[in-house]
């Protein structure tokens, strides 16, 4: 069965025709950008839900969201964003927070 994976048969290819969009996190160099969850969408090609988020800087994006995220919830993106579910920040900042608690 493992030998069949390299052939690119329909059984083992990703269902890219079912993807809602190309999901990308918002890159913030400095400060914090705040956004609001407008709607939660079920994507048939993924097991995790996605959300349409409107940011303060005028951008609107689709992003993967963690369990417990609700419509009208405020999320933050940036280096100095608090470590909370839904917020996007650099992994090094999460590790600093984790190590300072220990």
N, CA, C and O atoms as CSV, one atom per row, in Angstrom:
chain,resi,resn,atom,element,x,y,z
A,1,UNK,N,N,0.814,-1.185,0.000
A,1,UNK,CA,C,0.000,0.000,0.000
A,1,UNK,C,C,0.869,1.265,0.000
A,1,UNK,O,O,0.528,2.240,-0.670
A,2,UNK,N,N,1.967,1.264,0.729
A,2,UNK,CA,C,2.839,2.422,0.781
A,2,UNK,C,C,3.485,2.734,-0.554
A,2,UNK,O,O,3.811,3.891,-0.823
A,3,UNK,N,N,3.678,1.730,-1.396
A,3,UNK,CA,C,4.303,1.952,-2.696
A,3,UNK,C,C,3.388,2.740,-3.627
A,3,UNK,O,O,3.873,3.395,-4.549
A,4,UNK,N,N,2.107,2.690,-3.411
A,4,UNK,CA,C,1.159,3.380,-4.287
A,4,UNK,C,C,1.171,4.886,-4.091
A,4,UNK,O,O,0.704,5.617,-4.965
A,5,UNK,N,N,1.690,5.372,-2.970
A,5,UNK,CA,C,1.613,6.793,-2.658
A,5,UNK,C,C,2.413,7.666,-3.617
A,5,UNK,O,O,2.018,8.803,-3.873
A,6,UNK,N,N,3.503,7.181,-4.143
A,6,UNK,CA,C,4.350,7.985,-5.010
A,6,UNK,C,C,3.803,8.188,-6.404
A,6,UNK,O,O,4.314,9.033,-7.138
A,7,UNK,N,N,2.796,7.455,-6.792
A,7,UNK,CA,C,2.272,7.538,-8.160
A,7,UNK,C,C,1.404,8.767,-8.394
A,7,UNK,O,O,1.213,9.167,-9.542
A,8,UNK,N,N,0.873,9.376,-7.339
A,8,UNK,CA,C,0.002,10.540,-7.514
A,8,UNK,C,C,-1.391,10.151,-7.941
A,8,UNK,O,O,-2.073,10.916,-8.623
A,9,UNK,N,N,-1.822,8.961,-7.543
A,9,UNK,CA,C,-3.165,8.528,-7.906
A,9,UNK,C,C,-4.204,9.364,-7.149
A,9,UNK,O,O,-3.866,9.978,-6.138
A,10,UNK,N,N,-5.454,9.401,-7.613
A,10,UNK,CA,C,-6.484,10.214,-6.956
A,10,UNK,C,C,-6.693,9.881,-5.484
A,10,UNK,O,O,-7.159,10.736,-4.731
A,11,UNK,N,N,-6.368,8.685,-5.058
A,11,UNK,CA,C,-6.544,8.306,-3.667
A,11,UNK,C,C,-5.638,9.118,-2.749
A,11,UNK,O,O,-6.027,9.426,-1.623
A,12,UNK,N,N,-4.447,9.469,-3.204
A,12,UNK,CA,C,-3.455,10.102,-2.347
A,12,UNK,C,C,-3.197,11.579,-2.657
A,12,UNK,O,O,-2.313,12.177,-2.043
A,13,UNK,N,N,-3.926,12.176,-3.573
A,13,UNK,CA,C,-3.706,13.592,-3.870
A,13,UNK,C,C,-4.640,14.451,-3.014
A,13,UNK,O,O,-5.725,14.013,-2.632
A,14,UNK,N,N,-4.209,15.668,-2.722
A,14,UNK,CA,C,-5.012,16.583,-1.909
A,14,UNK,C,C,-6.207,17.096,-2.716
A,14,UNK,O,O,-6.084,17.344,-3.916
A,15,UNK,N,N,-7.353,17.255,-2.068
A,15,UNK,CA,C,-8.532,17.748,-2.795
A,15,UNK,C,C,-8.484,19.271,-2.942
A,15,UNK,O,O,-9.311,19.977,-2.367
A,16,UNK,N,N,-7.516,19.774,-3.713
A,16,UNK,CA,C,-7.298,21.213,-3.813
A,16,UNK,C,C,-8.476,21.935,-4.466
A,16,UNK,O,O,-8.637,23.139,-4.263
A,17,UNK,N,N,-9.293,21.243,-5.235
A,17,UNK,CA,C,-10.453,21.873,-5.844
A,17,UNK,C,C,-11.531,22.192,-4.809
A,17,UNK,O,O,-12.464,22.940,-5.099
A,18,UNK,N,N,-11.409,21.627,-3.602
A,18,UNK,CA,C,-12.389,21.874,-2.545
A,18,UNK,C,C,-11.952,22.970,-1.577
A,18,UNK,O,O,-12.749,23.394,-0.740
A,19,UNK,N,N,-10.700,23.442,-1.669
A,19,UNK,CA,C,-10.212,24.462,-0.747
A,19,UNK,C,C,-10.982,25.765,-0.947
A,19,UNK,O,O,-11.219,26.178,-2.082
A,20,UNK,N,N,-11.372,26.411,0.148
A,20,UNK,CA,C,-12.077,27.693,0.069
A,20,UNK,C,C,-11.129,28.808,-0.362
A,20,UNK,O,O,-11.486,29.655,-1.180
A,21,UNK,N,N,-9.919,28.802,0.194
A,21,UNK,CA,C,-8.956,29.862,-0.117
A,21,UNK,C,C,-7.577,29.452,0.365
A,21,UNK,O,O,-7.427,28.467,1.088
A,22,UNK,N,N,-6.577,30.211,-0.040
A,22,UNK,CA,C,-5.223,30.030,0.457
A,22,UNK,C,C,-5.131,30.782,1.780
A,22,UNK,O,O,-5.179,32.012,1.793
A,23,UNK,N,N,-4.999,30.064,2.888
A,23,UNK,CA,C,-5.005,30.677,4.209
A,23,UNK,C,C,-3.611,31.167,4.577
A,23,UNK,O,O,-2.632,30.430,4.457
A,24,UNK,N,N,-3.528,32.419,5.026
A,24,UNK,CA,C,-2.242,32.991,5.424
A,24,UNK,C,C,-2.451,33.858,6.656
A,24,UNK,O,O,-3.441,34.581,6.760
A,25,UNK,N,N,-1.507,33.777,7.590
A,25,UNK,CA,C,-1.559,34.631,8.767
A,25,UNK,C,C,-1.054,36.021,8.405
A,25,UNK,O,O,-0.256,36.190,7.483
A,26,UNK,N,N,-1.525,36.992,9.134
A,26,UNK,CA,C,-1.129,38.374,8.922
A,26,UNK,C,C,0.252,38.597,9.524
A,26,UNK,O,O,0.474,38.289,10.695
A,27,UNK,N,N,1.189,39.134,8.727
A,27,UNK,CA,C,2.534,39.426,9.230
A,27,UNK,C,C,2.559,40.841,9.765
A,27,UNK,O,O,2.207,41.791,9.065
A,28,UNK,N,N,2.981,40.973,11.019
A,28,UNK,CA,C,3.089,42.287,11.654
A,28,UNK,C,C,4.510,42.427,12.174
A,28,UNK,O,O,4.950,41.634,13.006
A,29,UNK,N,N,5.225,43.427,11.688
A,29,UNK,CA,C,6.622,43.622,12.089
A,29,UNK,C,C,6.725,44.206,13.491
A,29,UNK,O,O,7.522,43.728,14.298
A,30,UNK,N,N,5.940,45.221,13.794
A,30,UNK,CA,C,5.989,45.864,15.110
A,30,UNK,C,C,4.568,46.202,15.545
A,30,UNK,O,O,3.691,46.438,14.714
A,31,UNK,N,N,4.354,46.224,16.857
A,31,UNK,CA,C,3.054,46.600,17.388
A,31,UNK,C,C,2.037,45.474,17.295
A,31,UNK,O,O,2.385,44.307,17.122
A,32,UNK,N,N,0.775,45.854,17.414
A,32,UNK,CA,C,-0.321,44.886,17.395
A,32,UNK,C,C,-1.389,45.361,16.412
A,32,UNK,O,O,-1.699,46.550,16.348
A,33,UNK,N,N,-1.940,44.431,15.654
A,33,UNK,CA,C,-3.081,44.700,14.790
A,33,UNK,C,C,-4.250,43.908,15.356
A,33,UNK,O,O,-4.131,42.707,15.598
A,34,UNK,N,N,-5.362,44.565,15.565
A,34,UNK,CA,C,-6.540,43.930,16.141
A,34,UNK,C,C,-7.530,43.606,15.027
A,34,UNK,O,O,-7.703,44.377,14.083
A,35,UNK,N,N,-8.167,42.460,15.155
A,35,UNK,CA,C,-9.156,42.037,14.177
A,35,UNK,C,C,-10.396,41.487,14.845
A,35,UNK,O,O,-10.385,41.152,16.030
A,36,UNK,N,N,-11.468,41.397,14.072
A,36,UNK,CA,C,-12.737,40.899,14.591
A,36,UNK,C,C,-13.211,39.748,13.711
A,36,UNK,O,O,-13.184,39.852,12.485
A,37,UNK,N,N,-13.643,38.657,14.330
A,37,UNK,CA,C,-14.125,37.491,13.599
A,37,UNK,C,C,-15.512,37.814,13.056
A,37,UNK,O,O,-16.443,38.044,13.827
A,38,UNK,N,N,-15.656,37.834,11.719
A,38,UNK,CA,C,-16.932,38.155,11.095
A,38,UNK,C,C,-17.821,36.923,10.951
A,38,UNK,O,O,-19.023,36.980,11.213
A,39,UNK,N,N,-17.222,35.813,10.533
A,39,UNK,CA,C,-17.998,34.581,10.382
A,39,UNK,C,C,-17.075,33.375,10.449
A,39,UNK,O,O,-15.885,33.470,10.147
A,40,UNK,N,N,-17.631,32.249,10.844
A,40,UNK,CA,C,-16.895,30.991,10.900
A,40,UNK,C,C,-17.411,30.125,9.762
A,40,UNK,O,O,-18.618,29.951,9.593
A,41,UNK,N,N,-16.482,29.588,8.985
A,41,UNK,CA,C,-16.823,28.847,7.768
A,41,UNK,C,C,-16.312,27.421,7.883
A,41,UNK,O,O,-15.204,27.187,8.366
A,42,UNK,N,N,-17.125,26.468,7.438
A,42,UNK,CA,C,-16.685,25.073,7.369
A,42,UNK,C,C,-16.034,24.862,6.012
A,42,UNK,O,O,-16.649,25.133,4.981
A,43,UNK,N,N,-14.812,24.385,6.001
A,43,UNK,CA,C,-14.089,24.093,4.776
A,43,UNK,C,C,-14.068,22.578,4.603
A,43,UNK,O,O,-13.545,21.862,5.458
A,44,UNK,N,N,-14.624,22.096,3.520
A,44,UNK,CA,C,-14.719,20.650,3.309
A,44,UNK,C,C,-13.367,19.983,3.145
A,44,UNK,O,O,-13.257,18.770,3.329
A,45,UNK,N,N,-12.336,20.739,2.803
A,45,UNK,CA,C,-11.015,20.161,2.581
A,45,UNK,C,C,-10.161,20.121,3.852
A,45,UNK,O,O,-9.057,19.576,3.839
A,46,UNK,N,N,-10.668,20.697,4.950
A,46,UNK,CA,C,-9.894,20.739,6.192
A,46,UNK,C,C,-10.733,20.225,7.350
A,46,UNK,O,O,-11.963,20.269,7.317
A,47,UNK,N,N,-10.043,19.736,8.375
A,47,UNK,CA,C,-10.770,19.282,9.557
A,47,UNK,C,C,-10.966,20.419,10.561
A,47,UNK,O,O,-11.830,20.321,11.433
A,48,UNK,N,N,-10.188,21.487,10.456
A,48,UNK,CA,C,-10.315,22.636,11.348
A,48,UNK,C,C,-11.178,23.712,10.684
A,48,UNK,O,O,-11.149,23.862,9.462
A,49,UNK,N,N,-11.941,24.456,11.479
A,49,UNK,CA,C,-12.749,25.536,10.894
A,49,UNK,C,C,-11.875,26.723,10.497
A,49,UNK,O,O,-10.765,26.890,11.003
A,50,UNK,N,N,-12.391,27.538,9.592
A,50,UNK,CA,C,-11.711,28.765,9.208
A,50,UNK,C,C,-12.634,29.940,9.513
A,50,UNK,O,O,-13.849,29.774,9.618
A,51,UNK,N,N,-12.054,31.117,9.654
A,51,UNK,CA,C,-12.856,32.302,9.966
A,51,UNK,C,C,-12.477,33.440,9.042
A,51,UNK,O,O,-11.322,33.584,8.643
A,52,UNK,N,N,-13.483,34.253,8.705
A,52,UNK,CA,C,-13.238,35.481,7.962
A,52,UNK,C,C,-13.018,36.568,9.009
A,52,UNK,O,O,-13.893,36.831,9.834
A,53,UNK,N,N,-11.845,37.198,8.970
A,53,UNK,CA,C,-11.459,38.171,9.980
A,53,UNK,C,C,-11.187,39.519,9.318
A,53,UNK,O,O,-10.465,39.603,8.324
A,54,UNK,N,N,-11.775,40.567,9.885
A,54,UNK,CA,C,-11.558,41.931,9.409
A,54,UNK,C,C,-10.619,42.623,10.380
A,54,UNK,O,O,-10.909,42.707,11.574
A,55,UNK,N,N,-9.478,43.127,9.869
A,55,UNK,CA,C,-8.474,43.775,10.698
A,55,UNK,C,C,-8.625,45.288,10.671
A,55,UNK,O,O,-9.239,45.844,9.761
A,56,UNK,N,N,-8.055,45.954,11.683
A,56,UNK,CA,C,-8.123,47.408,11.803
A,56,UNK,C,C,-7.433,48.125,10.648
A,56,UNK,O,O,-7.807,49.245,10.302
A,57,UNK,N,N,-6.432,47.489,10.053
A,57,UNK,CA,C,-5.696,48.137,8.962
A,57,UNK,C,C,-6.415,48.009,7.616
A,57,UNK,O,O,-5.857,48.382,6.584
A,58,UNK,N,N,-7.641,47.489,7.615
A,58,UNK,CA,C,-8.441,47.414,6.398
A,58,UNK,C,C,-8.377,46.083,5.673
A,58,UNK,O,O,-9.140,45.867,4.732
A,59,UNK,N,N,-7.503,45.195,6.074
A,59,UNK,CA,C,-7.398,43.897,5.414
A,59,UNK,C,C,-8.457,42.939,5.942
A,59,UNK,O,O,-8.886,43.031,7.092
A,60,UNK,N,N,-8.860,42.036,5.090
A,60,UNK,CA,C,-9.779,40.976,5.478
A,60,UNK,C,C,-9.178,39.658,5.009
A,60,UNK,O,O,-8.809,39.522,3.842
A,61,UNK,N,N,-9.078,38.681,5.920
A,61,UNK,CA,C,-8.424,37.414,5.593
A,61,UNK,C,C,-9.214,36.245,6.118
A,61,UNK,O,O,-10.043,36.371,7.019
A,62,UNK,N,N,-8.929,35.084,5.517
A,62,UNK,CA,C,-9.419,33.816,6.036
A,62,UNK,C,C,-8.262,33.169,6.782
A,62,UNK,O,O,-7.157,33.065,6.248
A,63,UNK,N,N,-8.511,32.730,8.022
A,63,UNK,CA,C,-7.468,32.115,8.837
A,63,UNK,C,C,-8.022,30.893,9.546
A,63,UNK,O,O,-9.216,30.815,9.838
A,64,UNK,N,N,-7.135,29.934,9.821
A,64,UNK,CA,C,-7.507,28.804,10.672
A,64,UNK,C,C,-7.721,29.316,12.084
A,64,UNK,O,O,-7.001,30.203,12.542
A,65,UNK,N,N,-8.700,28.764,12.771
A,65,UNK,CA,C,-8.989,29.226,14.124
A,65,UNK,C,C,-9.002,28.051,15.089
A,65,UNK,O,O,-9.321,26.930,14.692
A,66,UNK,N,N,-8.661,28.290,16.348
A,66,UNK,CA,C,-8.698,27.216,17.339
A,66,UNK,C,C,-10.120,26.988,17.857
A,66,UNK,O,O,-11.024,27.791,17.625
A,67,UNK,N,N,-10.284,25.899,18.545
A,67,UNK,CA,C,-11.570,25.576,19.146
A,67,UNK,C,C,-11.922,26.637,20.187
A,67,UNK,O,O,-11.053,27.090,20.931
A,68,UNK,N,N,-13.177,27.028,20.241
A,68,UNK,CA,C,-13.631,28.013,21.204
A,68,UNK,C,C,-13.718,29.419,20.650
A,68,UNK,O,O,-14.203,30.315,21.341
A,69,UNK,N,N,-13.265,29.646,19.425
A,69,UNK,CA,C,-13.361,30.968,18.817
A,69,UNK,C,C,-14.803,31.216,18.396
A,69,UNK,O,O,-15.463,30.325,17.860
A,70,UNK,N,N,-15.286,32.425,18.641
A,70,UNK,CA,C,-16.678,32.771,18.358
A,70,UNK,C,C,-16.770,33.964,17.415
A,70,UNK,O,O,-15.808,34.713,17.248
A,71,UNK,N,N,-17.944,34.133,16.801
A,71,UNK,CA,C,-18.205,35.289,15.956
A,71,UNK,C,C,-18.191,36.531,16.846
A,71,UNK,O,O,-18.645,36.475,17.988
A,72,UNK,N,N,-17.683,37.631,16.344
A,72,UNK,CA,C,-17.521,38.921,17.033
A,72,UNK,C,C,-16.417,38.899,18.089
A,72,UNK,O,O,-16.286,39.859,18.848
A,73,UNK,N,N,-15.628,37.841,18.158
A,73,UNK,CA,C,-14.495,37.799,19.084
A,73,UNK,C,C,-13.370,38.654,18.521
A,73,UNK,O,O,-13.155,38.686,17.310
A,74,UNK,N,N,-12.662,39.339,19.389
A,74,UNK,CA,C,-11.534,40.166,18.986
A,74,UNK,C,C,-10.255,39.348,19.130
A,74,UNK,O,O,-10.017,38.723,20.164
A,75,UNK,N,N,-9.433,39.359,18.075
A,75,UNK,CA,C,-8.138,38.688,18.124
A,75,UNK,C,C,-7.054,39.711,17.824
A,75,UNK,O,O,-7.327,40.771,17.260
A,76,UNK,N,N,-5.818,39.387,18.205
A,76,UNK,CA,C,-4.702,40.294,17.986
A,76,UNK,C,C,-3.564,39.562,17.296
A,76,UNK,O,O,-3.320,38.383,17.556
A,77,UNK,N,N,-2.877,40.264,16.425
A,77,UNK,CA,C,-1.711,39.727,15.727
A,77,UNK,C,C,-0.549,40.680,15.941
A,77,UNK,O,O,-0.697,41.896,15.819
A,78,UNK,N,N,0.614,40.116,16.264
A,78,UNK,CA,C,1.796,40.949,16.438
A,78,UNK,C,C,2.735,40.371,17.472
A,78,UNK,O,O,2.392,39.428,18.186
A,79,UNK,N,N,3.920,40.943,17.545
A,79,UNK,CA,C,4.953,40.440,18.449
A,79,UNK,C,C,4.549,40.599,19.907
A,79,UNK,O,O,4.816,39.707,20.712
A,80,UNK,N,N,3.920,41.698,20.265
A,80,UNK,CA,C,3.570,41.938,21.665
A,80,UNK,C,C,2.127,41.565,22.002
A,80,UNK,O,O,1.594,42.016,23.016
A,81,UNK,N,N,1.491,40.746,21.164
A,81,UNK,CA,C,0.124,40.293,21.454
A,81,UNK,C,C,0.147,39.330,22.634
A,81,UNK,O,O,1.107,38.575,22.791
A,82,UNK,N,N,-0.894,39.342,23.465
A,82,UNK,CA,C,-0.926,38.407,24.597
A,82,UNK,C,C,-1.082,36.965,24.115
A,82,UNK,O,O,-1.637,36.712,23.045
A,83,UNK,N,N,-0.590,36.033,24.915
A,83,UNK,CA,C,-0.684,34.612,24.566
A,83,UNK,C,C,-2.071,34.122,24.981
A,83,UNK,O,O,-2.293,33.746,26.132
A,84,UNK,N,N,-2.991,34.133,24.032
A,84,UNK,CA,C,-4.369,33.691,24.238
A,84,UNK,C,C,-4.822,32.932,23.003
A,84,UNK,O,O,-4.283,33.146,21.917
A,85,UNK,N,N,-5.809,32.044,23.151
A,85,UNK,CA,C,-6.315,31.312,21.981
A,85,UNK,C,C,-6.847,32.270,20.917
A,85,UNK,O,O,-7.629,33.174,21.212
A,86,UNK,N,N,-6.417,32.061,19.691
A,86,UNK,CA,C,-6.850,32.885,18.573
A,86,UNK,C,C,-5.852,33.941,18.169
A,86,UNK,O,O,-5.842,34.360,17.012
A,87,UNK,N,N,-5.009,34.388,19.085
A,87,UNK,CA,C,-4.012,35.417,18.769
A,87,UNK,C,C,-2.851,34.803,17.996
A,87,UNK,O,O,-2.513,33.634,18.180
A,88,UNK,N,N,-2.245,35.615,17.125
A,88,UNK,CA,C,-1.115,35.170,16.328
A,88,UNK,C,C,0.111,35.969,16.732
A,88,UNK,O,O,0.118,37.198,16.665
A,89,UNK,N,N,1.153,35.253,17.155
A,89,UNK,CA,C,2.403,35.911,17.494
A,89,UNK,C,C,3.570,34.986,17.209
A,89,UNK,O,O,3.383,33.806,16.912
A,90,UNK,N,N,4.761,35.520,17.299
A,90,UNK,CA,C,5.972,34.783,16.993
A,90,UNK,C,C,6.179,33.676,18.029
A,90,UNK,O,O,5.924,33.880,19.215
A,91,UNK,N,N,6.636,32.514,17.584
A,91,UNK,CA,C,6.839,31.380,18.467
A,91,UNK,C,C,7.825,31.696,19.593
A,91,UNK,O,O,7.664,31.209,20.711
A,92,UNK,N,N,8.833,32.500,19.306
A,92,UNK,CA,C,9.819,32.867,20.329
A,92,UNK,C,C,9.157,33.612,21.493
A,92,UNK,O,O,9.562,33.441,22.643
A,93,UNK,N,N,8.148,34.433,21.206
A,93,UNK,CA,C,7.442,35.168,22.253
A,93,UNK,C,C,6.615,34.217,23.118
A,93,UNK,O,O,6.509,34.415,24.328
A,94,UNK,N,N,6.037,33.202,22.513
A,94,UNK,CA,C,5.269,32.205,23.263
A,94,UNK,C,C,6.201,31.440,24.191
A,94,UNK,O,O,5.860,31.178,25.344
A,95,UNK,N,N,7.389,31.079,23.682
A,95,UNK,CA,C,8.355,30.366,24.508
A,95,UNK,C,C,8.844,31.223,25.676
A,95,UNK,O,O,9.009,30.715,26.785
A,96,UNK,N,N,9.080,32.523,25.438
A,96,UNK,CA,C,9.490,33.416,26.521
A,96,UNK,C,C,8.439,33.450,27.617
A,96,UNK,O,O,8.769,33.400,28.802
A,97,UNK,N,N,7.178,33.534,27.227
A,97,UNK,CA,C,6.067,33.575,28.189
A,97,UNK,C,C,6.009,32.262,28.969
A,97,UNK,O,O,5.833,32.262,30.187
A,98,UNK,N,N,6.157,31.159,28.265
A,98,UNK,CA,C,6.097,29.841,28.892
A,98,UNK,C,C,7.251,29.634,29.879
A,98,UNK,O,O,7.043,29.128,30.982
A,99,UNK,N,N,8.464,30.025,29.484
A,99,UNK,CA,C,9.625,29.847,30.335
A,99,UNK,C,C,9.610,30.802,31.532
A,99,UNK,O,O,10.154,30.470,32.584
A,100,UNK,N,N,9.003,31.967,31.391
A,100,UNK,CA,C,8.943,32.888,32.532
A,100,UNK,C,C,7.954,32.399,33.590
A,100,UNK,O,O,8.083,32.760,34.760
A,101,UNK,N,N,6.987,31.597,33.209
A,101,UNK,CA,C,6.002,31.058,34.150
A,101,UNK,C,C,6.601,29.904,34.942
A,101,UNK,O,O,6.258,29.695,36.106
A,102,UNK,N,N,7.500,29.153,34.303
A,102,UNK,CA,C,8.069,27.970,34.941
A,102,UNK,C,C,9.040,28.308,36.007
A,102,UNK,O,O,9.602,27.412,36.636
